[in-house]
């Protein structure tokens, strides 16, 4: 099972169970090698130098996620 959790002041944490496979594709369309990883931290602040992966830049810029609205932005 894959579990995802948004951290209030940080990345989206993706935890992979035994045998789970995920393909992570960068902005250039190329797949990133994440084989063997059990946890991925995905950038939400936009300041990471290693996007889509988090590099801790959220701490430097003081990122804070906006409050949840309960609406799905893809449905608007």
PyMOL Python script that loads the backbone (N, CA, C, O; Angstrom):
from pymol import cmd

cmd.read_pdbstr("""\
ATOM      1  N   UNK A   1       0.844  -1.178   0.000  1.00  0.00           N
ATOM      2  CA  UNK A   1       0.000   0.000   0.000  1.00  0.00           C
ATOM      3  C   UNK A   1       0.891   1.244   0.000  1.00  0.00           C
ATOM      4  O   UNK A   1       1.913   1.294   0.684  1.00  0.00           O
ATOM      5  N   UNK A   2       0.488   2.229  -0.769  1.00  0.00           N
ATOM      6  CA  UNK A   2       1.196   3.504  -0.820  1.00  0.00           C
ATOM      7  C   UNK A   2       0.428   4.492   0.053  1.00  0.00           C
ATOM      8  O   UNK A   2      -0.787   4.637  -0.078  1.00  0.00           O
ATOM      9  N   UNK A   3       1.154   5.172   0.948  1.00  0.00           N
ATOM     10  CA  UNK A   3       0.539   6.141   1.866  1.00  0.00           C
ATOM     11  C   UNK A   3       1.143   7.506   1.573  1.00  0.00           C
ATOM     12  O   UNK A   3       2.364   7.642   1.487  1.00  0.00           O
ATOM     13  N   UNK A   4       0.284   8.527   1.419  1.00  0.00           N
ATOM     14  CA  UNK A   4       0.758   9.885   1.163  1.00  0.00           C
ATOM     15  C   UNK A   4       0.225  10.815   2.238  1.00  0.00           C
ATOM     16  O   UNK A   4      -0.936  10.727   2.639  1.00  0.00           O
ATOM     17  N   UNK A   5       1.091  11.706   2.697  1.00  0.00           N
ATOM     18  CA  UNK A   5       0.720  12.635   3.760  1.00  0.00           C
ATOM     19  C   UNK A   5       1.372  13.990   3.485  1.00  0.00           C
ATOM     20  O   UNK A   5       2.591  14.078   3.335  1.00  0.00           O
ATOM     21  N   UNK A   6       0.564  15.036   3.421  1.00  0.00           N
ATOM     22  CA  UNK A   6       1.095  16.386   3.228  1.00  0.00           C
ATOM     23  C   UNK A   6       1.523  16.942   4.576  1.00  0.00           C
ATOM     24  O   UNK A   6       0.732  16.994   5.517  1.00  0.00           O
ATOM     25  N   UNK A   7       2.766  17.352   4.661  1.00  0.00           N
ATOM     26  CA  UNK A   7       3.260  17.975   5.891  1.00  0.00           C
ATOM     27  C   UNK A   7       2.919  19.465   5.851  1.00  0.00           C
ATOM     28  O   UNK A   7       3.137  20.110   4.826  1.00  0.00           O
ATOM     29  N   UNK A   8       2.390  20.029   6.943  1.00  0.00           N
ATOM     30  CA  UNK A   8       1.905  21.415   6.943  1.00  0.00           C
ATOM     31  C   UNK A   8       2.939  22.445   6.492  1.00  0.00           C
ATOM     32  O   UNK A   8       2.585  23.406   5.808  1.00  0.00           O
ATOM     33  N   UNK A   9       4.170  22.270   6.849  1.00  0.00           N
ATOM     34  CA  UNK A   9       5.221  23.228   6.503  1.00  0.00           C
ATOM     35  C   UNK A   9       6.309  22.590   5.662  1.00  0.00           C
ATOM     36  O   UNK A   9       7.463  23.017   5.691  1.00  0.00           O
ATOM     37  N   UNK A  10       5.933  21.564   4.912  1.00  0.00           N
ATOM     38  CA  UNK A  10       6.963  20.864   4.152  1.00  0.00           C
ATOM     39  C   UNK A  10       6.415  20.063   2.994  1.00  0.00           C
ATOM     40  O   UNK A  10       5.380  20.399   2.417  1.00  0.00           O
ATOM     41  N   UNK A  11       7.120  19.005   2.665  1.00  0.00           N
ATOM     42  CA  UNK A  11       6.821  18.246   1.459  1.00  0.00           C
ATOM     43  C   UNK A  11       5.634  17.300   1.599  1.00  0.00           C
ATOM     44  O   UNK A  11       5.048  17.148   2.671  1.00  0.00           O
ATOM     45  N   UNK A  12       5.311  16.685   0.499  1.00  0.00           N
ATOM     46  CA  UNK A  12       4.362  15.586   0.470  1.00  0.00           C
ATOM     47  C   UNK A  12       5.180  14.323   0.687  1.00  0.00           C
ATOM     48  O   UNK A  12       6.047  13.993  -0.123  1.00  0.00           O
ATOM     49  N   UNK A  13       4.908  13.617   1.777  1.00  0.00           N
ATOM     50  CA  UNK A  13       5.640  12.390   2.100  1.00  0.00           C
ATOM     51  C   UNK A  13       4.899  11.199   1.497  1.00  0.00           C
ATOM     52  O   UNK A  13       3.706  11.014   1.736  1.00  0.00           O
ATOM     53  N   UNK A  14       5.612  10.402   0.721  1.00  0.00           N
ATOM     54  CA  UNK A  14       5.041   9.215   0.094  1.00  0.00           C
ATOM     55  C   UNK A  14       5.776   8.006   0.659  1.00  0.00           C
ATOM     56  O   UNK A  14       6.984   7.860   0.475  1.00  0.00           O
ATOM     57  N   UNK A  15       5.040   7.146   1.345  1.00  0.00           N
ATOM     58  CA  UNK A  15       5.625   5.942   1.934  1.00  0.00           C
ATOM     59  C   UNK A  15       5.178   4.732   1.130  1.00  0.00           C
ATOM     60  O   UNK A  15       3.987   4.534   0.890  1.00  0.00           O
ATOM     61  N   UNK A  16       6.147   3.927   0.719  1.00  0.00           N
ATOM     62  CA  UNK A  16       5.875   2.757  -0.102  1.00  0.00           C
ATOM     63  C   UNK A  16       5.977   1.502   0.737  1.00  0.00           C
ATOM     64  O   UNK A  16       6.903   1.347   1.533  1.00  0.00           O
ATOM     65  N   UNK A  17       5.022   0.607   0.555  1.00  0.00           N
ATOM     66  CA  UNK A  17       5.058  -0.677   1.234  1.00  0.00           C
ATOM     67  C   UNK A  17       5.935  -1.659   0.470  1.00  0.00           C
ATOM     68  O   UNK A  17       6.381  -1.378  -0.642  1.00  0.00           O
ATOM     69  N   UNK A  18       6.168  -2.783   1.066  1.00  0.00           N
ATOM     70  CA  UNK A  18       6.969  -3.843   0.452  1.00  0.00           C
ATOM     71  C   UNK A  18       6.355  -4.238  -0.889  1.00  0.00           C
ATOM     72  O   UNK A  18       5.176  -4.584  -0.961  1.00  0.00           O
ATOM     73  N   UNK A  19       7.150  -4.184  -1.938  1.00  0.00           N
ATOM     74  CA  UNK A  19       6.693  -4.579  -3.268  1.00  0.00           C
ATOM     75  C   UNK A  19       5.997  -3.483  -4.056  1.00  0.00           C
ATOM     76  O   UNK A  19       5.703  -3.673  -5.236  1.00  0.00           O
ATOM     77  N   UNK A  20       5.723  -2.332  -3.434  1.00  0.00           N
ATOM     78  CA  UNK A  20       5.097  -1.234  -4.162  1.00  0.00           C
ATOM     79  C   UNK A  20       6.080  -0.633  -5.159  1.00  0.00           C
ATOM     80  O   UNK A  20       7.277  -0.534  -4.888  1.00  0.00           O
ATOM     81  N   UNK A  21       5.567  -0.243  -6.292  1.00  0.00           N
ATOM     82  CA  UNK A  21       6.379   0.376  -7.333  1.00  0.00           C
ATOM     83  C   UNK A  21       5.724   1.694  -7.707  1.00  0.00           C
ATOM     84  O   UNK A  21       4.506   1.771  -7.866  1.00  0.00           O
ATOM     85  N   UNK A  22       6.540   2.726  -7.844  1.00  0.00           N
ATOM     86  CA  UNK A  22       6.030   4.025  -8.269  1.00  0.00           C
ATOM     87  C   UNK A  22       6.979   4.568  -9.329  1.00  0.00           C
ATOM     88  O   UNK A  22       8.195   4.404  -9.227  1.00  0.00           O
ATOM     89  N   UNK A  23       6.416   5.215 -10.345  1.00  0.00           N
ATOM     90  CA  UNK A  23       7.241   5.870 -11.355  1.00  0.00           C
ATOM     91  C   UNK A  23       7.137   7.364 -11.119  1.00  0.00           C
ATOM     92  O   UNK A  23       6.037   7.915 -11.097  1.00  0.00           O
ATOM     93  N   UNK A  24       8.257   8.013 -10.944  1.00  0.00           N
ATOM     94  CA  UNK A  24       8.307   9.447 -10.710  1.00  0.00           C
ATOM     95  C   UNK A  24       8.918  10.088 -11.945  1.00  0.00           C
ATOM     96  O   UNK A  24      10.030   9.742 -12.346  1.00  0.00           O
ATOM     97  N   UNK A  25       8.195  11.016 -12.544  1.00  0.00           N
ATOM     98  CA  UNK A  25       8.634  11.655 -13.779  1.00  0.00           C
ATOM     99  C   UNK A  25       8.889  13.125 -13.505  1.00  0.00           C
ATOM    100  O   UNK A  25       8.057  13.807 -12.907  1.00  0.00           O
ATOM    101  N   UNK A  26      10.039  13.608 -13.945  1.00  0.00           N
ATOM    102  CA  UNK A  26      10.420  15.002 -13.756  1.00  0.00           C
ATOM    103  C   UNK A  26       9.733  15.911 -14.758  1.00  0.00           C
ATOM    104  O   UNK A  26       9.027  15.442 -15.650  1.00  0.00           O
ATOM    105  N   UNK A  27       9.944  17.214 -14.609  1.00  0.00           N
ATOM    106  CA  UNK A  27       9.330  18.206 -15.492  1.00  0.00           C
ATOM    107  C   UNK A  27       9.777  18.044 -16.940  1.00  0.00           C
ATOM    108  O   UNK A  27       9.083  18.475 -17.862  1.00  0.00           O
ATOM    109  N   UNK A  28      10.932  17.425 -17.137  1.00  0.00           N
ATOM    110  CA  UNK A  28      11.439  17.211 -18.492  1.00  0.00           C
ATOM    111  C   UNK A  28      10.871  15.950 -19.134  1.00  0.00           C
ATOM    112  O   UNK A  28      11.211  15.620 -20.271  1.00  0.00           O
ATOM    113  N   UNK A  29      10.005  15.246 -18.406  1.00  0.00           N
ATOM    114  CA  UNK A  29       9.387  14.035 -18.932  1.00  0.00           C
ATOM    115  C   UNK A  29      10.193  12.777 -18.716  1.00  0.00           C
ATOM    116  O   UNK A  29       9.752  11.688 -19.084  1.00  0.00           O
ATOM    117  N   UNK A  30      11.377  12.909 -18.120  1.00  0.00           N
ATOM    118  CA  UNK A  30      12.248  11.766 -17.877  1.00  0.00           C
ATOM    119  C   UNK A  30      11.934  11.129 -16.529  1.00  0.00           C
ATOM    120  O   UNK A  30      11.720  11.822 -15.534  1.00  0.00           O
ATOM    121  N   UNK A  31      11.910   9.810 -16.513  1.00  0.00           N
ATOM    122  CA  UNK A  31      11.682   9.084 -15.259  1.00  0.00           C
ATOM    123  C   UNK A  31      12.910   9.194 -14.369  1.00  0.00           C
ATOM    124  O   UNK A  31      14.041   9.081 -14.842  1.00  0.00           O
ATOM    125  N   UNK A  32      12.687   9.412 -13.091  1.00  0.00           N
ATOM    126  CA  UNK A  32      13.781   9.465 -12.111  1.00  0.00           C
ATOM    127  C   UNK A  32      13.911   8.087 -11.469  1.00  0.00           C
ATOM    128  O   UNK A  32      12.909   7.414 -11.230  1.00  0.00           O
ATOM    129  N   UNK A  33      15.123   7.677 -11.194  1.00  0.00           N
ATOM    130  CA  UNK A  33      15.353   6.378 -10.564  1.00  0.00           C
ATOM    131  C   UNK A  33      15.105   6.496  -9.060  1.00  0.00           C
ATOM    132  O   UNK A  33      15.921   7.057  -8.328  1.00  0.00           O
ATOM    133  N   UNK A  34      13.992   5.972  -8.619  1.00  0.00           N
ATOM    134  CA  UNK A  34      13.656   5.964  -7.200  1.00  0.00           C
ATOM    135  C   UNK A  34      13.537   4.527  -6.696  1.00  0.00           C
ATOM    136  O   UNK A  34      12.962   4.270  -5.638  1.00  0.00           O
ATOM    137  N   UNK A  35      14.091   3.597  -7.473  1.00  0.00           N
ATOM    138  CA  UNK A  35      14.025   2.186  -7.092  1.00  0.00           C
ATOM    139  C   UNK A  35      14.741   1.965  -5.765  1.00  0.00           C
ATOM    140  O   UNK A  35      15.785   2.561  -5.497  1.00  0.00           O
ATOM    141  N   UNK A  36      14.172   1.115  -4.957  1.00  0.00           N
ATOM    142  CA  UNK A  36      14.771   0.792  -3.665  1.00  0.00           C
ATOM    143  C   UNK A  36      14.396   1.755  -2.555  1.00  0.00           C
ATOM    144  O   UNK A  36      14.694   1.490  -1.391  1.00  0.00           O
ATOM    145  N   UNK A  37      13.755   2.857  -2.879  1.00  0.00           N
ATOM    146  CA  UNK A  37      13.361   3.815  -1.842  1.00  0.00           C
ATOM    147  C   UNK A  37      12.027   3.406  -1.236  1.00  0.00           C
ATOM    148  O   UNK A  37      11.113   2.984  -1.944  1.00  0.00           O
ATOM    149  N   UNK A  38      11.928   3.531   0.060  1.00  0.00           N
ATOM    150  CA  UNK A  38      10.677   3.238   0.769  1.00  0.00           C
ATOM    151  C   UNK A  38       9.924   4.518   1.095  1.00  0.00           C
ATOM    152  O   UNK A  38       8.745   4.470   1.443  1.00  0.00           O
ATOM    153  N   UNK A  39      10.601   5.678   0.986  1.00  0.00           N
ATOM    154  CA  UNK A  39       9.962   6.965   1.264  1.00  0.00           C
ATOM    155  C   UNK A  39      10.471   7.991   0.255  1.00  0.00           C
ATOM    156  O   UNK A  39      11.666   8.075  -0.028  1.00  0.00           O
ATOM    157  N   UNK A  40       9.533   8.764  -0.275  1.00  0.00           N
ATOM    158  CA  UNK A  40       9.859   9.873  -1.166  1.00  0.00           C
ATOM    159  C   UNK A  40       9.303  11.143  -0.550  1.00  0.00           C
ATOM    160  O   UNK A  40       8.196  11.139  -0.012  1.00  0.00           O
ATOM    161  N   UNK A  41      10.049  12.217  -0.621  1.00  0.00           N
ATOM    162  CA  UNK A  41       9.582  13.515  -0.161  1.00  0.00           C
ATOM    163  C   UNK A  41       9.486  14.409  -1.390  1.00  0.00           C
ATOM    164  O   UNK A  41      10.495  14.723  -2.021  1.00  0.00           O
ATOM    165  N   UNK A  42       8.264  14.815  -1.724  1.00  0.00           N
ATOM    166  CA  UNK A  42       8.015  15.587  -2.927  1.00  0.00           C
ATOM    167  C   UNK A  42       7.798  17.053  -2.585  1.00  0.00           C
ATOM    168  O   UNK A  42       7.044  17.387  -1.671  1.00  0.00           O
ATOM    169  N   UNK A  43       8.466  17.917  -3.330  1.00  0.00           N
ATOM    170  CA  UNK A  43       8.412  19.361  -3.099  1.00  0.00           C
ATOM    171  C   UNK A  43       7.002  19.904  -3.310  1.00  0.00           C
ATOM    172  O   UNK A  43       6.335  19.577  -4.292  1.00  0.00           O
ATOM    173  N   UNK A  44       6.560  20.747  -2.360  1.00  0.00           N
ATOM    174  CA  UNK A  44       5.300  21.476  -2.509  1.00  0.00           C
ATOM    175  C   UNK A  44       5.526  22.978  -2.545  1.00  0.00           C
ATOM    176  O   UNK A  44       4.623  23.724  -2.924  1.00  0.00           O
ATOM    177  N   UNK A  45       6.713  23.440  -2.159  1.00  0.00           N
ATOM    178  CA  UNK A  45       6.948  24.882  -2.064  1.00  0.00           C
ATOM    179  C   UNK A  45       7.409  25.491  -3.381  1.00  0.00           C
ATOM    180  O   UNK A  45       7.289  26.700  -3.578  1.00  0.00           O
ATOM    181  N   UNK A  46       7.934  24.668  -4.286  1.00  0.00           N
ATOM    182  CA  UNK A  46       8.406  25.159  -5.572  1.00  0.00           C
ATOM    183  C   UNK A  46       9.831  25.681  -5.563  1.00  0.00           C
ATOM    184  O   UNK A  46      10.333  26.092  -6.609  1.00  0.00           O
ATOM    185  N   UNK A  47      10.498  25.678  -4.420  1.00  0.00           N
ATOM    186  CA  UNK A  47      11.841  26.246  -4.322  1.00  0.00           C
ATOM    187  C   UNK A  47      12.955  25.205  -4.345  1.00  0.00           C
ATOM    188  O   UNK A  47      14.131  25.567  -4.336  1.00  0.00           O
ATOM    189  N   UNK A  48      12.612  23.937  -4.376  1.00  0.00           N
ATOM    190  CA  UNK A  48      13.625  22.882  -4.350  1.00  0.00           C
ATOM    191  C   UNK A  48      14.480  22.910  -5.613  1.00  0.00           C
ATOM    192  O   UNK A  48      13.969  23.092  -6.718  1.00  0.00           O
ATOM    193  N   UNK A  49      15.760  22.732  -5.440  1.00  0.00           N
ATOM    194  CA  UNK A  49      16.669  22.625  -6.577  1.00  0.00           C
ATOM    195  C   UNK A  49      16.673  21.240  -7.187  1.00  0.00           C
ATOM    196  O   UNK A  49      17.298  21.017  -8.223  1.00  0.00           O
ATOM    197  N   UNK A  50      15.982  20.307  -6.554  1.00  0.00           N
ATOM    198  CA  UNK A  50      15.951  18.926  -7.059  1.00  0.00           C
ATOM    199  C   UNK A  50      14.514  18.470  -7.325  1.00  0.00           C
ATOM    200  O   UNK A  50      14.190  17.293  -7.172  1.00  0.00           O
ATOM    201  N   UNK A  51      13.655  19.420  -7.727  1.00  0.00           N
ATOM    202  CA  UNK A  51      12.259  19.077  -8.016  1.00  0.00           C
ATOM    203  C   UNK A  51      12.173  17.956  -9.023  1.00  0.00           C
ATOM    204  O   UNK A  51      12.955  17.922  -9.973  1.00  0.00           O
ATOM    205  N   UNK A  52      11.257  17.050  -8.846  1.00  0.00           N
ATOM    206  CA  UNK A  52      10.117  17.089  -7.944  1.00  0.00           C
ATOM    207  C   UNK A  52      10.436  16.641  -6.526  1.00  0.00           C
ATOM    208  O   UNK A  52       9.545  16.634  -5.677  1.00  0.00           O
ATOM    209  N   UNK A  53      11.680  16.267  -6.243  1.00  0.00           N
ATOM    210  CA  UNK A  53      12.049  15.846  -4.891  1.00  0.00           C
ATOM    211  C   UNK A  53      12.341  17.058  -4.015  1.00  0.00           C
ATOM    212  O   UNK A  53      12.788  18.095  -4.506  1.00  0.00           O
ATOM    213  N   UNK A  54      12.090  16.925  -2.738  1.00  0.00           N
ATOM    214  CA  UNK A  54      12.336  17.980  -1.764  1.00  0.00           C
ATOM    215  C   UNK A  54      13.821  18.002  -1.387  1.00  0.00           C
ATOM    216  O   UNK A  54      14.442  16.955  -1.207  1.00  0.00           O
ATOM    217  N   UNK A  55      14.373  19.205  -1.273  1.00  0.00           N
ATOM    218  CA  UNK A  55      15.753  19.327  -0.800  1.00  0.00           C
ATOM    219  C   UNK A  55      15.839  20.155   0.487  1.00  0.00           C
ATOM    220  O   UNK A  55      16.929  20.548   0.903  1.00  0.00           O
ATOM    221  N   UNK A  56      14.689  20.419   1.111  1.00  0.00           N
ATOM    222  CA  UNK A  56      14.671  21.178   2.365  1.00  0.00           C
ATOM    223  C   UNK A  56      14.529  22.673   2.173  1.00  0.00           C
ATOM    224  O   UNK A  56      14.571  23.417   3.153  1.00  0.00           O
ATOM    225  N   UNK A  57      14.361  23.142   0.936  1.00  0.00           N
ATOM    226  CA  UNK A  57      14.258  24.572   0.665  1.00  0.00           C
ATOM    227  C   UNK A  57      13.073  25.218   1.379  1.00  0.00           C
ATOM    228  O   UNK A  57      13.093  26.419   1.646  1.00  0.00           O
ATOM    229  N   UNK A  58      12.041  24.430   1.692  1.00  0.00           N
ATOM    230  CA  UNK A  58      10.875  24.974   2.395  1.00  0.00           C
ATOM    231  C   UNK A  58      11.263  25.608   3.727  1.00  0.00           C
ATOM    232  O   UNK A  58      10.634  26.569   4.168  1.00  0.00           O
ATOM    233  N   UNK A  59      12.290  25.073   4.361  1.00  0.00           N
ATOM    234  CA  UNK A  59      12.762  25.649   5.630  1.00  0.00           C
ATOM    235  C   UNK A  59      13.389  27.019   5.399  1.00  0.00           C
ATOM    236  O   UNK A  59      13.174  27.943   6.184  1.00  0.00           O
ATOM    237  N   UNK A  60      14.154  27.149   4.337  1.00  0.00           N
ATOM    238  CA  UNK A  60      14.848  28.391   4.030  1.00  0.00           C
ATOM    239  C   UNK A  60      13.875  29.511   3.683  1.00  0.00           C
ATOM    240  O   UNK A  60      14.089  30.663   4.061  1.00  0.00           O
ATOM    241  N   UNK A  61      12.795  29.170   2.955  1.00  0.00           N
ATOM    242  CA  UNK A  61      11.866  30.213   2.502  1.00  0.00           C
ATOM    243  C   UNK A  61      10.671  30.411   3.426  1.00  0.00           C
ATOM    244  O   UNK A  61       9.858  31.307   3.200  1.00  0.00           O
ATOM    245  N   UNK A  62      10.553  29.580   4.473  1.00  0.00           N
ATOM    246  CA  UNK A  62       9.450  29.717   5.417  1.00  0.00           C
ATOM    247  C   UNK A  62       8.107  29.274   4.841  1.00  0.00           C
ATOM    248  O   UNK A  62       7.070  29.861   5.148  1.00  0.00           O
ATOM    249  N   UNK A  63       8.133  28.247   4.014  1.00  0.00           N
ATOM    250  CA  UNK A  63       6.913  27.740   3.382  1.00  0.00           C
ATOM    251  C   UNK A  63       5.882  27.315   4.414  1.00  0.00           C
ATOM    252  O   UNK A  63       6.198  26.663   5.409  1.00  0.00           O
ATOM    253  N   UNK A  64       4.659  27.696   4.155  1.00  0.00           N
ATOM    254  CA  UNK A  64       3.530  27.246   4.962  1.00  0.00           C
ATOM    255  C   UNK A  64       2.379  26.996   3.994  1.00  0.00           C
ATOM    256  O   UNK A  64       2.003  27.882   3.227  1.00  0.00           O
ATOM    257  N   UNK A  65       1.826  25.793   4.034  1.00  0.00           N
ATOM    258  CA  UNK A  65       0.740  25.444   3.125  1.00  0.00           C
ATOM    259  C   UNK A  65      -0.495  26.260   3.450  1.00  0.00           C
ATOM    260  O   UNK A  65      -0.764  26.539   4.618  1.00  0.00           O
ATOM    261  N   UNK A  66      -1.255  26.650   2.425  1.00  0.00           N
ATOM    262  CA  UNK A  66      -2.503  27.358   2.689  1.00  0.00           C
ATOM    263  C   UNK A  66      -3.487  26.426   3.381  1.00  0.00           C
ATOM    264  O   UNK A  66      -3.385  25.207   3.240  1.00  0.00           O
ATOM    265  N   UNK A  67      -4.436  26.977   4.125  1.00  0.00           N
ATOM    266  CA  UNK A  67      -5.413  26.113   4.799  1.00  0.00           C
ATOM    267  C   UNK A  67      -6.243  25.332   3.777  1.00  0.00           C
ATOM    268  O   UNK A  67      -6.502  25.810   2.672  1.00  0.00           O
ATOM    269  N   UNK A  68      -6.644  24.151   4.159  1.00  0.00           N
ATOM    270  CA  UNK A  68      -7.457  23.315   3.291  1.00  0.00           C
ATOM    271  C   UNK A  68      -8.843  23.938   3.128  1.00  0.00           C
ATOM    272  O   UNK A  68      -9.425  24.456   4.081  1.00  0.00           O
ATOM    273  N   UNK A  69      -9.355  23.875   1.901  1.00  0.00           N
ATOM    274  CA  UNK A  69     -10.678  24.432   1.622  1.00  0.00           C
ATOM    275  C   UNK A  69     -11.733  23.353   1.505  1.00  0.00           C
ATOM    276  O   UNK A  69     -12.928  23.646   1.537  1.00  0.00           O
ATOM    277  N   UNK A  70     -11.307  22.112   1.371  1.00  0.00           N
ATOM    278  CA  UNK A  70     -12.243  21.017   1.195  1.00  0.00           C
ATOM    279  C   UNK A  70     -12.675  20.861  -0.250  1.00  0.00           C
ATOM    280  O   UNK A  70     -13.466  19.974  -0.569  1.00  0.00           O
ATOM    281  N   UNK A  71     -12.159  21.721  -1.135  1.00  0.00           N
ATOM    282  CA  UNK A  71     -12.492  21.629  -2.542  1.00  0.00           C
ATOM    283  C   UNK A  71     -11.351  20.985  -3.304  1.00  0.00           C
ATOM    284  O   UNK A  71     -10.180  21.180  -2.979  1.00  0.00           O
ATOM    285  N   UNK A  72     -11.706  20.215  -4.324  1.00  0.00           N
ATOM    286  CA  UNK A  72     -10.712  19.598  -5.188  1.00  0.00           C
ATOM    287  C   UNK A  72     -10.412  20.587  -6.306  1.00  0.00           C
ATOM    288  O   UNK A  72     -11.297  20.874  -7.111  1.00  0.00           O
ATOM    289  N   UNK A  73      -9.174  21.127  -6.386  1.00  0.00           N
ATOM    290  CA  UNK A  73      -8.848  22.136  -7.404  1.00  0.00           C
ATOM    291  C   UNK A  73      -8.991  21.603  -8.825  1.00  0.00           C
ATOM    292  O   UNK A  73      -9.145  22.396  -9.754  1.00  0.00           O
ATOM    293  N   UNK A  74      -8.946  20.300  -9.024  1.00  0.00           N
ATOM    294  CA  UNK A  74      -9.091  19.735 -10.357  1.00  0.00           C
ATOM    295  C   UNK A  74     -10.543  19.732 -10.825  1.00  0.00           C
ATOM    296  O   UNK A  74     -10.813  19.515 -12.007  1.00  0.00           O
ATOM    297  N   UNK A  75     -11.475  19.972  -9.910  1.00  0.00           N
ATOM    298  CA  UNK A  75     -12.892  19.955 -10.271  1.00  0.00           C
ATOM    299  C   UNK A  75     -13.465  21.348 -10.467  1.00  0.00           C
ATOM    300  O   UNK A  75     -14.674  21.491 -10.653  1.00  0.00           O
ATOM    301  N   UNK A  76     -12.630  22.378 -10.429  1.00  0.00           N
ATOM    302  CA  UNK A  76     -13.131  23.736 -10.614  1.00  0.00           C
ATOM    303  C   UNK A  76     -12.914  24.207 -12.023  1.00  0.00           C
ATOM    304  O   UNK A  76     -13.276  25.334 -12.361  1.00  0.00           O
TER     305      UNK A  76
END
""", "prot")
cmd.dss("prot")
cmd.show_as("cartoon", "prot")
cmd.util.cbc("prot")
cmd.orient("prot")
